[in-house]
Amino acid sequence: FCWNFRCPGYGDVVVSARPDDVAWILNGNADNYPKLEAISELARELFGRGIFAVNGDEWKLQRKVASNSFRVRDIKQSVSVFHRVAQE
């Protein structure tokens, strides 16, 4: 699902849940798709200054920190734990 619209007072807004779009943004193109400041302000109330509420260099730092949590090797090692807990 991808949705593009113009929001009065903010400009163009793109919302996408397509994996290829998300990968494109996360793999070096995030500066082309900054979060709207109004959305960042709302997100800060919930998430502080984490990856969901910042842009630019702050976002790149948060992305680098978060990416260490999602390495394929670590996820594969965790699958047996997830499976066991789900069975319980």
Beta strands, then each sheet from edge to edge (+ up, - down):
strand 1: 2-7
strand 2: 11-16
sheet 1: 1+ 2-
end
